[in-house]
């Protein structure tokens, strides 16, 4: 086992050495100085420390795979919570890998006509932006829409999302469109990296500072709130993801206790109704559509079937009764 481990380590070192030589030749740098230069410049950590050889290997693999230049900050790195590394690609890097893709055939942007102003923002921005990615090998474009209220980030001091919300929402849309259209994996933009490591970057000093993730308060209209709840109910009924829905409600309405209580009550009622319907279906007791035979009908003594016609329930009244029961379930 010791000999095997030694052999594997030697092979790994050989691969790392060949990658260093390959990238050094690409940039016209001496291979012996290449690793040291990267550690002390492009991949130097925000706290001044140098990344480990293993972290460097991970970064160089990503940089080589996507043809990114670490010296021009097309790719850089954040340390994560588990001594790993998060490869971060700036918008210039995303633009490079998209334009280098052989199937890329152009991009268009579509903007919402509705302008909204987020908390701390210095100007209004479109409610959403769409990126329309064209591929040479596809007959239809890939369309990705990003919403401002989902992407916007607040901070202790004005940052790029506050000073340039339109531009940064466009950047975000471009990056997500590129990821979906071309399948780019293993790389992140700065916002995503900050969410992964639980810290944020002070744009004035460039230092990593503690971050408490929070979604900015965004007031929903009654119409949008109703649509939001109905969408969650439909998804929960179809997929059974009720715990995730409740977690989303806690986050979305953290600053609105009254609406949070109402939303949770409606979701709880919908979950109960969905589970009850599933139980009835598995037991073969689900009433047929438009039928007046339900649980109550089954519990009646059979002698009631012989009641006089004047005492029997008409089909019209029976249907109305079922509709009332269904309506009460819907309303929770």
C-alpha positions as CSV (number, residue, x, y, z in Angstrom):
1,X,0.0,0.0,0.0
2,X,2.9,2.3,0.8
3,X,4.4,1.7,-2.6
4,X,1.1,2.3,-4.3
5,X,0.5,5.6,-2.5
6,X,4.0,6.7,-3.4
7,X,3.4,5.9,-7.0
8,X,0.1,7.7,-7.1
9,X,1.7,10.8,-5.5
10,X,4.5,10.7,-8.0
11,X,2.0,10.5,-10.9
12,X,0.0,13.4,-9.4
13,X,3.1,15.6,-9.1
14,X,4.1,14.7,-12.7
15,X,0.7,15.8,-14.0
16,X,0.9,19.0,-11.9
17,X,4.4,19.7,-13.3
18,X,3.2,19.1,-16.9
19,X,0.3,21.5,-16.4
20,X,2.6,24.2,-14.9
21,X,4.9,23.8,-17.9
22,X,1.9,24.0,-20.3
23,X,0.5,27.2,-18.8
24,X,3.9,28.8,-18.4
25,X,4.6,28.2,-22.1
26,X,1.2,29.7,-23.0
27,X,2.2,33.0,-21.2
28,X,5.8,32.9,-22.1
29,X,7.0,32.6,-18.5
30,X,9.7,30.4,-17.0
31,X,8.1,27.3,-15.6
32,X,10.1,27.3,-12.4
33,X,9.0,30.9,-11.6
34,X,5.4,30.4,-12.9
35,X,3.9,28.7,-9.8
36,X,5.7,31.1,-7.4
37,X,4.5,34.2,-9.3
38,X,0.9,33.0,-9.4
39,X,0.9,32.3,-5.7
40,X,2.2,35.7,-4.8
41,X,0.1,37.7,-7.3
42,X,-3.0,36.4,-9.2
43,X,-3.9,33.7,-6.7
44,X,-2.8,35.4,-3.5
45,X,-5.4,35.3,-0.9
46,X,-7.2,38.3,0.5
47,X,-5.6,37.8,3.9
48,X,-2.1,37.8,2.4
49,X,-1.5,34.1,2.6
50,X,-0.6,31.9,-0.4
51,X,-2.8,29.0,-1.5
52,X,-1.5,25.5,-1.0
53,X,-0.2,23.4,-3.9
54,X,-3.5,21.4,-4.0
55,X,-5.5,24.6,-4.2
56,X,-3.2,25.9,-7.0
57,X,-3.6,22.7,-8.9
58,X,-7.4,23.0,-8.8
59,X,-7.3,26.6,-10.0
60,X,-4.9,25.9,-12.8
61,X,-7.0,23.1,-14.1
62,X,-10.0,25.4,-14.3
63,X,-8.0,28.2,-15.9
64,X,-6.5,25.8,-18.4
65,X,-9.8,24.2,-19.2
66,X,-11.5,27.5,-20.0
67,X,-8.5,29.3,-21.4
68,X,-8.6,32.1,-18.7
69,X,-5.8,34.4,-17.9
70,X,-5.2,34.7,-14.1
71,X,-2.8,37.6,-14.5
72,X,-5.6,39.9,-15.9
73,X,-8.1,38.7,-13.2
74,X,-10.2,36.7,-15.6
75,X,-10.1,34.1,-12.9
76,X,-9.2,34.4,-9.2
77,X,-10.0,32.5,-6.0
78,X,-11.7,32.6,-2.7
79,X,-10.9,30.1,0.1
80,X,-14.0,28.3,1.3
81,X,-14.9,27.1,4.8
82,X,-13.3,23.7,4.4
83,X,-9.8,24.7,3.2
84,X,-10.8,24.3,-0.4
85,X,-10.9,26.9,-3.1
86,X,-13.7,28.6,-5.0
87,X,-12.7,29.5,-8.6
88,X,-14.3,32.9,-9.4
89,X,-14.6,34.2,-12.9
90,X,-15.2,37.9,-13.5
91,X,-17.5,39.2,-16.2
92,X,-14.5,39.7,-18.6
93,X,-13.7,36.0,-18.1
94,X,-17.2,34.9,-18.8
95,X,-17.2,37.1,-21.9
96,X,-14.0,35.4,-23.1
97,X,-15.2,31.8,-22.6
98,X,-18.5,32.6,-24.3
99,X,-16.9,34.2,-27.3
100,X,-14.4,31.4,-27.6
101,X,-17.1,28.8,-27.8
102,X,-17.3,27.4,-31.3
103,X,-21.1,27.3,-31.3
104,X,-21.7,30.8,-30.0
105,X,-23.7,32.8,-32.5
106,X,-24.5,36.0,-30.6
107,X,-26.5,37.4,-27.7
108,X,-29.4,39.8,-27.3
109,X,-30.8,41.4,-24.2
110,X,-34.5,42.2,-23.4
111,X,-35.5,44.6,-20.7
112,X,-38.6,44.9,-18.6
113,X,-40.5,48.2,-19.1
114,X,-41.3,48.2,-15.4
115,X,-38.6,50.1,-13.4
116,X,-38.2,49.5,-9.7
117,X,-35.9,50.9,-7.1
118,X,-34.4,48.5,-4.5
119,X,-33.4,49.5,-1.0
120,X,-30.2,51.6,-0.9
121,X,-30.0,51.7,-4.8
122,X,-29.1,55.1,-6.2
123,X,-31.3,54.6,-9.3
124,X,-34.1,52.5,-10.7
125,X,-33.5,49.4,-12.8
126,X,-35.7,47.0,-14.9
127,X,-37.7,44.5,-12.9
128,X,-36.0,41.8,-15.0
129,X,-33.6,41.3,-17.9
130,X,-33.5,38.5,-20.4
131,X,-30.4,37.1,-22.2
132,X,-31.2,35.5,-25.5
133,X,-28.2,33.2,-26.4
134,X,-27.9,31.9,-29.9
135,X,-26.1,28.7,-30.8
136,X,-25.1,27.7,-34.4
137,X,-26.2,24.1,-33.7
138,X,-29.6,25.0,-32.3
139,X,-32.7,26.0,-34.2
140,X,-34.1,28.0,-31.2
141,X,-32.3,30.4,-28.9
142,X,-31.9,29.9,-25.2
143,X,-33.7,32.5,-23.2
144,X,-32.8,33.2,-19.6
145,X,-34.6,35.8,-17.4
146,X,-33.1,37.1,-14.1
147,X,-35.2,39.2,-11.7
148,X,-33.7,42.2,-9.9
149,X,-35.3,41.4,-6.5
150,X,-33.7,37.9,-6.5
151,X,-30.2,39.1,-7.5
152,X,-29.8,42.4,-5.8
153,X,-27.5,42.5,-2.8
154,X,-27.4,45.1,0.0
155,X,-24.3,46.0,2.1
156,X,-23.0,48.1,4.9
157,X,-21.8,50.7,2.3
158,X,-22.7,51.5,-1.3
159,X,-21.4,48.8,-3.6
160,X,-21.8,48.1,-7.3
161,X,-25.4,46.8,-6.9
162,X,-26.3,50.2,-5.4
163,X,-24.4,52.4,-7.8
164,X,-25.0,50.4,-11.1
165,X,-28.0,48.1,-10.6
166,X,-28.9,48.0,-14.3
167,X,-25.4,47.0,-15.4
168,X,-25.0,44.3,-12.7
169,X,-28.3,42.8,-13.4
170,X,-27.3,42.6,-17.1
171,X,-24.0,40.9,-16.1
172,X,-25.9,38.4,-13.9
173,X,-28.3,37.6,-16.7
174,X,-25.4,37.2,-19.2
175,X,-23.6,34.8,-16.9
176,X,-26.6,32.7,-16.1
177,X,-27.5,32.6,-19.8
178,X,-24.0,31.5,-20.7
179,X,-24.0,28.7,-18.1
180,X,-27.3,27.3,-19.3
181,X,-26.6,27.7,-23.0
182,X,-23.1,26.2,-23.0
183,X,-23.0,24.1,-19.9
184,X,-20.2,25.8,-18.1
185,X,-19.6,24.2,-14.7
186,X,-17.2,24.5,-11.8
187,X,-16.9,28.2,-12.0
188,X,-18.8,31.0,-10.2
189,X,-19.3,34.7,-10.3
190,X,-18.4,36.8,-7.3
191,X,-21.9,36.9,-5.8
192,X,-22.2,33.1,-5.9
193,X,-18.7,32.7,-4.4
194,X,-19.7,35.1,-1.6
195,X,-22.7,33.0,-0.8
196,X,-20.6,29.8,-0.8
197,X,-17.9,31.1,1.6
198,X,-20.3,33.1,3.8
199,X,-18.3,36.3,3.3
200,X,-18.3,39.3,1.1
201,X,-15.7,41.5,-0.6
202,X,-15.4,45.1,0.4
203,X,-15.2,46.8,-3.0
204,X,-13.3,49.8,-1.5
205,X,-10.5,47.8,0.2
206,X,-10.7,44.4,-1.6
207,X,-10.7,42.6,1.8
208,X,-12.9,39.7,2.8
209,X,-15.4,40.7,5.5
210,X,-18.0,38.9,7.5
211,X,-21.4,38.7,5.8
212,X,-24.8,37.9,7.1
213,X,-26.8,36.7,4.1
214,X,-30.1,38.4,3.8
215,X,-32.7,39.0,1.1
216,X,-33.6,42.7,0.7
217,X,-37.2,43.5,1.7
218,X,-39.3,43.8,-1.4
219,X,-42.9,44.7,-0.9
220,X,-45.3,42.5,-3.0
221,X,-48.6,43.7,-4.3
222,X,-51.6,41.7,-3.3
223,X,-51.9,40.4,-6.8
224,X,-48.3,39.3,-7.0
225,X,-48.6,37.8,-3.5
226,X,-51.6,35.7,-4.5
227,X,-49.9,34.5,-7.6
228,X,-46.8,33.6,-5.5
229,X,-48.8,31.5,-3.0
230,X,-50.7,29.7,-5.8
231,X,-47.5,28.9,-7.5
232,X,-46.0,27.5,-4.3
233,X,-49.1,25.4,-3.7
234,X,-49.1,24.0,-7.2
235,X,-45.4,23.1,-6.9
236,X,-45.8,21.6,-3.4
237,X,-48.7,19.5,-4.6
238,X,-46.9,18.2,-7.6
239,X,-43.4,17.7,-6.0
240,X,-44.1,17.3,-2.3
241,X,-41.4,19.9,-1.5
242,X,-43.3,21.4,1.5
243,X,-40.3,21.9,3.8
244,X,-38.4,23.8,1.2
245,X,-41.5,26.0,0.6
246,X,-41.7,26.8,4.3
247,X,-38.0,27.7,4.4
248,X,-38.5,30.0,1.4
249,X,-41.4,31.7,3.2
250,X,-39.3,32.3,6.3
251,X,-36.7,34.0,4.2
252,X,-39.0,36.0,1.9
253,X,-41.3,37.3,4.6
254,X,-38.9,37.6,7.6
255,X,-39.7,41.3,7.9
256,X,-43.5,40.9,7.5
257,X,-44.8,38.7,10.3
258,X,-48.5,39.1,9.3
259,X,-47.9,38.0,5.7
260,X,-45.6,35.2,6.9
261,X,-48.4,33.9,9.2
262,X,-51.0,34.0,6.4
263,X,-48.7,32.3,3.9
264,X,-47.7,29.5,6.3
265,X,-51.4,28.9,7.2
266,X,-52.3,28.6,3.5
267,X,-49.4,26.4,2.7
268,X,-50.1,24.2,5.8
269,X,-53.8,23.8,4.7
270,X,-52.7,23.0,1.1
271,X,-50.2,20.4,2.4
272,X,-52.9,18.7,4.5
273,X,-55.3,18.6,1.6
274,X,-52.7,17.1,-0.7
275,X,-51.7,14.4,1.8
276,X,-55.4,13.7,2.5
277,X,-56.1,13.3,-1.2
278,X,-53.1,11.0,-1.6
279,X,-54.3,8.8,1.3
280,X,-57.8,8.6,-0.2
281,X,-56.4,7.7,-3.6
282,X,-54.1,5.0,-2.2
283,X,-57.1,3.5,-0.2
284,X,-59.3,3.6,-3.3
285,X,-61.7,6.1,-1.6
286,X,-61.3,9.1,-3.9
287,X,-64.7,10.3,-5.0
288,X,-65.3,10.5,-8.7
289,X,-65.6,14.0,-10.2
290,X,-69.2,15.2,-9.9
291,X,-70.2,12.2,-7.8
292,X,-72.3,12.7,-4.6
293,X,-70.8,9.5,-3.0
294,X,-68.2,10.5,-0.4
295,X,-67.4,9.4,3.1
296,X,-70.6,10.7,4.5
297,X,-72.7,8.7,1.9
298,X,-70.8,5.5,2.9
299,X,-71.6,5.9,6.6
300,X,-75.4,6.2,6.1
301,X,-77.4,3.1,6.8
302,X,-78.6,1.2,3.8
303,X,-82.2,1.6,4.8
304,X,-82.0,5.3,4.0
305,X,-81.8,4.4,0.4
306,X,-85.4,3.5,0.6
307,X,-86.5,6.9,1.9
308,X,-89.4,8.7,0.2
309,X,-88.5,10.7,-2.9
310,X,-89.3,13.9,-1.1
311,X,-86.5,13.2,1.5
312,X,-83.8,12.2,-0.9
313,X,-81.1,14.6,-1.9
314,X,-81.3,15.7,-5.5
315,X,-78.2,15.5,-7.8
316,X,-78.1,19.3,-8.1
317,X,-78.1,19.8,-4.3
318,X,-75.5,17.0,-3.9
319,X,-73.2,18.7,-6.4
320,X,-73.6,22.0,-4.6
321,X,-72.7,20.3,-1.3
322,X,-69.5,18.8,-2.7
323,X,-68.6,22.1,-4.2
324,X,-69.0,23.8,-0.8
325,X,-66.7,21.1,0.8
326,X,-64.1,21.5,-1.9
327,X,-64.3,25.3,-1.5
328,X,-63.8,25.1,2.2
329,X,-60.7,23.0,1.7
330,X,-59.3,25.4,-0.9
331,X,-59.8,28.3,1.4
332,X,-58.1,26.4,4.3
